[in-house]
Amino acid sequence: MLATSNLINLQSLIDLSAALNASDDELFILNTSLLSVMGKLRTFKACALQPVRQDGVLKWCCVASKGMKLPSEPFTLDFNALRPFNPNDINDGVFVDTGIQMVQAVRKEQSGVQQFVSIGQDSLHQDSLHASSMPSEQEFLALLCFGANLTKIPYSDEEEQYISLVASITANALLNARNLRSLRQTGSYLERKNQLLTTLFEINREFTALLNKDEIIKFLTLRLMGQLAVSRFAVLIKTPALAHGFDLAVNRLKMTNDQAAALAESFQMDAAHAITRCSEIVGDCVLASPMTTQNETRGLLLVGEKMNKQPFTLEERNFLEALGSTAMTALENARLFQEELEKKRLEDELNLARTIQKGLLPQELPQIPGFDVAGMSVSSKQIGGDYYDVFPIDETREEWMLVIADVSGKGTPAALLMANTQAALRALAHVNMPLPEMVSRINNLLYTNTSSDKFVTFFCAKLHTADKTLTFCNAGHNPPLLLRENGTLETLTDGGLILGIMETIVPYEERTITLAANDVLVCFTDGVSEALNEDLEEFTDARLEDSLRASAHGSAKELVERITTDVQAHAGGAPQSDDITMLVLKGF
């Protein structure tokens, strides 16, 4: 599969559109479109069919072929099996198997979304074109047919989208080419129409190169004034988020919000009806035209009377409609382009944040005399809110800080709060103060600097290697499990409220325990015990205890790996619903 950024390249589509729209040769347009798709999809087989009618029967003619053997004469098409055949061979039952795997319809009056048909070995997989409802040559401009790609892998959604975009560009180019040829065949009677459509052809190319909304609107304004000699007009773009439903991109008709709301209400019921009511709702409106893209009316173009007071001709009305739709397509392309840029920017920022966050977590845990320690953290999103750490408190390295925390929420806000928590801990851990006082200070800091809906569950402990004691304080975190060598299980709950909810009123508590050889301490976040499977069943503390007992004889790293494996086996195909973090300490 090709990467989306390589496949759907806006600049390449713009260049293709410019190249196709620069020609009035349909054969060149179809050949260029085929070659463009073949190069992207890596297939050596393709053809283009165009509809013809002979003796009242719809037939298809192969006008461009790349590696496919097709009849030279027009042929009918079996849409149930999508196999073209020569009419002379019908009685003999001879079919020409072209190896077609995909067909893209190029249709009139359509921009952006085209009918797409994936071909199986014997029948159509998607929106089938049945023989009982064959398309007419008035509806379809061409069929673009493609064989399998070199990898033999079915075409992906991104590849289908690329073919659809190329077909849309091809449709516009074919229509422009036909219009241009038709105009060149007319005499002086159609000279004005020829001038307007040629101008539209040029405008279309200029619109294609614009990817900024303000520039598109400005260009549309200049063309309206220059080509139709109007100075009063309005451009309304459908925007459901606004109260009156329309963005008044240009308002030289001095429309009120009430008028825009009335048009939006009528537009919501029926776009065509709204267009007929424009003059009724907006008194200065003489002519209204839909602005369409992707076969959908997305805006309205309203104009007042011409500066020379002359009525609008039919050619000018058609020009106005084409101009509005071309501008709407350009506006939609600009919106998609800006969204793509914003998406890329956010992805870059998230990747940077992920890199920074990884740097905040320990890359390699230190070696603690008399103990084996291991940890892991897997985010459910690009960046998460879980945190664990192990670091020495004093220079003698006889006292160590162990901590695990879980920030409410996910993503960037949670990661930022986690970073603040870590910074506060690192700053206070080296100050000689009891754990309750340190936790209280961190709580007050978070409460003062965060909103009430943000909080942190927090467990920290001081490990004294000389006497193998562990002094801990649990601020609302999942109680760590302490499995003694004799098989008894304890939960470490002493401490107080979670951090950040309220200022410290009730002091936090601490407790000191002694660790013996082969005692195992497992600290974890709720992403472990609350991991969901496809039936929304949690992993539970009980299953975690079973995993701990089953692997208690192994090393700290083996314990982490065993529990992780059991959690993943429980989840099955269900997506990870929360960050998963563990810290394991084992005495020896």
N, C-alpha and C positions, 0 to 999 in steps of 0.2 A: 504494500500500500504506500502511495506517495504521501508525504507530509502535506497537510493542508496549506501551509505557508508556501510550499513549492508548487502545489497544484493550482490553487485558486489565487493567482498573483494578479492583483488589481492592475498593475502597470501593463502586464502582458495582455490582459483583456482590453485595456484601453487602446494599446497599440494594434491589437487585432481588429477592434471596432473601426479605428481610423483607416486601417488598410482596406477593410471590406467596403466601408462607406466611400472610399475614394474611387471605387470602380463601379461601372454599370454593366459589367460582364458577369452574368449569373454563373457561368461555368467557372470563372476565376474565383468567385465568391465561395461556391460549393467546394471546389478543390482546396482552396486555402483553409476553409473550415475543417475539412476532413484531415488535412495534414496537421493542423494545429492540435486536434484531438489525438491523432495517431501518435504524435510526438510525445504528448503528455501521458497517454495510456499505454504506450509501448505495444502497439498492435500493428501488424503488417497488412491487415485486411479491413477494408472499409469501402463503402459505396454510397452514392447519393441518388435517390429516386425522385422523379418529379411526376405529378399526375397529368394525364392527358385523357381526353374523352374521344372514343372512336365508336361511331354508330350507336351513340347513347350509352355506351358502357365505359365505366371508369377503368382506366388502365394506368400502368406505371412504366416509365421509361428510365433506364439507367443512363444518367448523364455524366457520371463520374465514377470510376471504379479503380480501386487500389487492391490488387491481389485477389479479386473475386471474379468468378466466371458467371456472367449474366447474359440473358438473351439480348441480341442487338435490337430486336423489334419490341414495341410496347407489349406488355404482358399484364394479365390479371394477377391479383395477389390474394392468396389464401390467408386471411388474417387469423384463422384459428391455429394454423401451424406456422404462419409467416414464412412460406416457401414460395418464391416466385416460380412461375412455370410458363412455358411457351404455349399459347393457345392451340397451336397445331399439334401439340403432343398430349392434349387432354385425353383423347380416346385411348391413347397408348399408356396413359398413367405415368408418363415420364416427368419427374420433377427435377429441378436443378437445385441441388443442395449447396447453398452458398456458405454454410458455416456461420451464419449471422447469429450473434449472441445478444445484441442490444440494438434497439431502434429508438431514435429520438425524433419525434415529430417537430417540424418547423412550421408554425402556424401563423396565419394572419391575425391581426388585431390582438396580438399577444406579445408581451414584453417581459422577459425574465423567467416565468414559469412555463415550461412546455410539457406536453404529454410525453412521459418517459415509459418505455416498455422494455423489460428485461426478458430475454428469450431463453427458454429452457431447451432441452433436446427435442421435445415434441410439442410444447405448448407455451403460452405466455404465462409468466409468473405474476405480473402486476396488471395494471389497468388495460385489459385486453381489448383489441380492436376486432370485434367479431365480423364475420363476413355478412351477417344480416344487417349490420349497421355500418357499412363502409363509409369512410370520410369522402367528401367531395373535393374536387380540385379547387373549388371556390374557398374551401376552408383551409386546406393544407398547401403550403408552398413547396415542401419537400419532405422526404424521410432520409435521415442520416443513419446509416446502418454500420455496425462495427462487429468485427469478429472478436474472439477471445484474445486477451493480452498474453504476453510472452510467459507470464508466471502461471497462467491458467487459473488464477484466483478470481472469484467473482468480483465484479466491479463494486467498489466501496461507495458509501454515501457521498464522500467528498468528490469522487470521480463522477458520480451521477450528477452532482451539483455543477461540476465544471462543464459537463456536456450540455446541461440545461442552459447555462449562461452563454455558451458558444452558440447554441441554437437560437437563443433570444437575439444575440448580435447578428446572426445570419439572417433571421427573419427581417430585422430592421434593414439590413443591407440589401436583401432581395427586394423588399418593397421600395426602398429608395431607388434601386437600380431600375425597377420596372416603371416607377413613376417618371424617372429621368428619361428613359427611352421613349415613354409615351409622349412626354412633353416635346422631345426633339422631333417627333413625327407630326406634331401639330403645326398649324400655320399661324398667321398673325392673330387669328381669333383667340387663340389660347396663349398669347404672348405674356399677358399679365400673370396668368396662372403658372406659366413656366418660370417666370421671374420669382414669384413667391415661393414655389417649391424648391427652386434652386437655392434660394436664400435659406430655406428651412434645412436643406441638405448641408449647407455650410454651417448653419447654426448648430445642427446636430453634432458636427465634428468639434465645434468650439465648446459646446456644452460638455462633450465627452472629456475634454481636457481639464474641466473645472471640478475641483473636489472640495470647495468651500461654499457653505450655504449662502453667505453674504455676497460672494462673487457671482453665484448663480442667479440670485434674485436681482442683483444689479444689472447683469447681462440681459436678463429677461425684460427688465424695465426699459433698457435702451432699445431693445428690439421691438417692443410694443410701440414705443413712441416713433421709432424710425420707420418701421414697415407698415404700421396701420394708422399712423398719424393720430394717435390718441394720447391725451395727457392725463386722463382720469381713469383709474382702474384700481382693482384690488386683487390681491393674491391670498387665498385662504387655504391653509394646509390643515388637514384633519389631525387634531391632537387631543385624544380623549382625556388626557390629564388636565387640560384647561377647563375652567368652569363652563365656558360657552362652546367648547368642543372644537374650535378652530383657532389656529395661530394666524393672526392677521399680519402676514409677512410684509405686505404692502397695503396701505390703506389710503389711496388718493381719492377714494369715493367718500371719505369721511364717514365710514360706517360706524354705528354704535355697537356696544356690546349686546344690546337687546336684539339688534338686527342679526348679528353673528349668531346669537343663541337661537333665534327663530330659524335661520338657515340650517344650523346644526341639527335642530329637532327634525326638520323636514328631511335633511340629508340622512339622518339615522333611519328613517322609515324607508326612503327610496331616493337614491342619488339622482336618478333621472327626474323625479318629481321636484326635487330641490332646485335643479337647474331651471326648470320651467317657472318656478316661483321667484327667481332672483329679482326680476324686474318689479314684481309685486311687493317684495319685502324691501328692496333697495331702490328707491325711486329713480336715482340717477343712472341705474344700470340699464344699458341698452342691449347688451349681448353677454351671454354667459356660456362658458365652455368647461367641460370636465377636464381634470388633470389626472390622467391614469398612468399606472405602472403596475406591472405584473397582473394585468387583466383586472385591476381593481381601481376604482375611482378614489383617489387619495386627497383630492383638493378641488377647488373651484377657482376659475379665472373670470373675473367680472370686469367689463370695460364700459365706459361711458361713450357718449357720442363722439364721432370723429371731429377733429378741429375744423375741417372744411364743411361740416354739417352733412356730408354725403352719407347715404346708407351703406351698410356693409354688403359687399358682393358675396356670392356663394364661395368663390375662391378664397376670399379673406376669412370667411367663417371657418372653412376647412383649415386654412393656415393657422388660425387662432387655436383651434382644437389640437392640431399637430404640435404647435409651439408649446402649448400648455402641457401636453403629455411628455414631450421631450424634456421640458424643464423639470417635470415631476420625476422622471426617470433619473435625471442628473442629480436632483435633490436626494433621491433614495440612495443612489450610488455614493454620494457624499456622506450621507448618514452612515452607511455601512462601512465606508472607508474610515471615518472617524471612530466608529465603534471598534474596528479592527486595530486602529492605532492605540486606542484607550486600553483595549484588551491586552495588547502587546506590552504597553507600559505597565499595567498592573501585574502582568506575569513577570516582567523584569523585576518589579519592586518586591513581589512575593518571593521570587528566587533569591533576591538579595537578603530579604528578611529571614528566609529559611537558612541561608548560609550563616547569617549572624547568630541565629538561634542555635544552630548546631555548635557554633563556637562557644555558646554559653553553657552547653551541657558538657560533661567530662568526656574527652576523646578517649582517654584510657584511665581506668581507675588505679589509684596508687596501691602499693603493697603495704599492708598493715601487719606488723609483727603479731603472730599468734592467731591471725584471722585470714579467712579467704573471703573476698568481696567481689560481686559482679552486679551489673545493672544493664538496663536497656530502656529505650523509649521510642515508640513508633506513633507518629501523629496520624490522626484520621484525615486531616487536611494538609495543605502544603506546609503550614506552620501550626503549632499546637500550643497548649497551655499547661502541659505537664512539665515538672522539673524534678530532677534528682541530682545529688551531688555528694561527694566524699572528699574532705580535705583536712590537712592537719591544722590544729588550732595553735599549738605552741612550737617553738623551735626544736624542742627535744623530740618531737613527733611521738610523744607518748599519749597525747590527747587528740582525738579526731572528732570531726563533726560529720554526722550522717543526716541527710535531709531528703525528704520527698514531699512534693506539693502538687496540688491540682487547682488550677485557676478556673473559675466559672466561665462557661462559654468556650468558643473555639476561634481559630483564625487569628488575625492580626491583633485585635484588642486583648485577647487572652495572652498572646505572646508578649505584648508590651507590659502587661501587669506582672507576668512571670519574671521578666527581666528586672522590673523594679523590686520585686520580692527578693530575687537573688542578690541584687546590689545591696539592699538593706541588710540581708543576712551576712554577706561577706564583710560588710563594714563593721557589724556589731559582734561577729563571732570571735574576733581576736581581742575584744575588750573583755577583761576579766569580770564577768557578771553572771549571775545565776541564769539558767535557761528561762524560768518564768519571766524575769525582767526583760530579757532579750526579746522573747516572743511578744510581750506586752508592747514594747516599743515598735516592733514591726507592725503589730495590729493597729496602733494609733497612727502610724505613718500612712498605712493603706487606707484607713478610714478617712483621714483628712484629705487625701489626694485622689480618691476614686468615688464614683457614684455608688448609690446604695445597692444597685443590682449587681455590683461586681464584688466578688469575695474569693478567698483562697482557703482551701483546706490544707493543713500544714502539719507535718510531723518532723521533729528534729531530735537528735540525740547526741550526747557526748560519750564517746567510747574511750575508756581509760585502759590502755593496754597493759599497764603495770599490774593492776589488780583485777583486770578483766571484768570491769563493771561498766554498765550502760545506764546513763542518766538521760531520761527522755521526757518530752512534753508533746502531747498530741492536741493540736488545735483543730478539732472537728474532722480529722482525716480518717479514712478507712483504717480501723485498728490493725496494725501489723500483727502477723502471726509468729509466735515464738514456739517452735517445736523442740522440746527438750530431748536429750538422748534417750531418756527412759520412756518416751512416747507421749508424755503429757503435753497438752497444747495450751498456751496462754495467749491472750489478746492484750495489747498495750493501749489502754484507753485513757489513762490519766492525763489531764491537761486542762482544756477549757474550750471556749467557743471558737468557731472558725474566724479567720482574720478578715477585717475590713467591714464587718456588719455594723459594729458599734464600738465606741470608745471603751477601753478597758475599765470595767467597774469591779467585777469580781476577779481577783488575781488568778493568774494561771498557776497550775500545780505541776510539780515534777515528781518523778519516781525513779529510784535506782534499783537495778537488778544485777545479779551476777551471772555471767555467761560461762558455761563449762565447755569442755571439748565436745565437738559434734553437735552442740546446740545450733539450731538454724533459725535465723530471723528473716522473715519475708515481708518487706514493705511494698505496697502496691497502690495504684490508683483505681478508681471505680471502673475504669475502662477494662480492667481484667475481670473483676467479679460480675460486672453488669454487661459483659459482651453478649450480644444477641445472636441467635441463629435465625434461620428463615421463618421459624414459627414464633419469633419474638420471645423466645425463652432465654432467660439469663443464664450465664455460666454458674453463678452463685458462689458464696463463700464455702459451701460444702464441697463443691467440686474442686475448688482451689485447695482446700485442706487435703482432699484425696490425692491430688497431684503432688502436693508437698510431701505427704507421707510416702508416696510411691518412689520419690526420687531423693529422699533425705540422705541416702548413703553417698550420693554423688557430690561433686564439687559445686561451688556457688554458681559457676557458669553453667554446669549441667542442669542445675535446678532451674535457672532462668529459661534455658532452652526447652526443658521438659514442660514447664508450665505454659510457655508460649505455644508449643505444639498442641497441647491439650485445648487451649483457648481457640486456636485456629481450627482444630478438628470439630469443636463444638459449633463454631460459627458457620462452618461449611461454606456455602456460596453467598452468605449474607455479607453485605458491605460492612466495613469497620465503622461502628457507630460513635466511637469515642477514642481519645488518645489512650494508648496502652503503655504503662511505665511500671518497672519493677526495680527493686534494690534488694539484694540478698547478701546477708552476712552469716558466715559459718565459722565457728571456733574450731581450732585443732590443737 
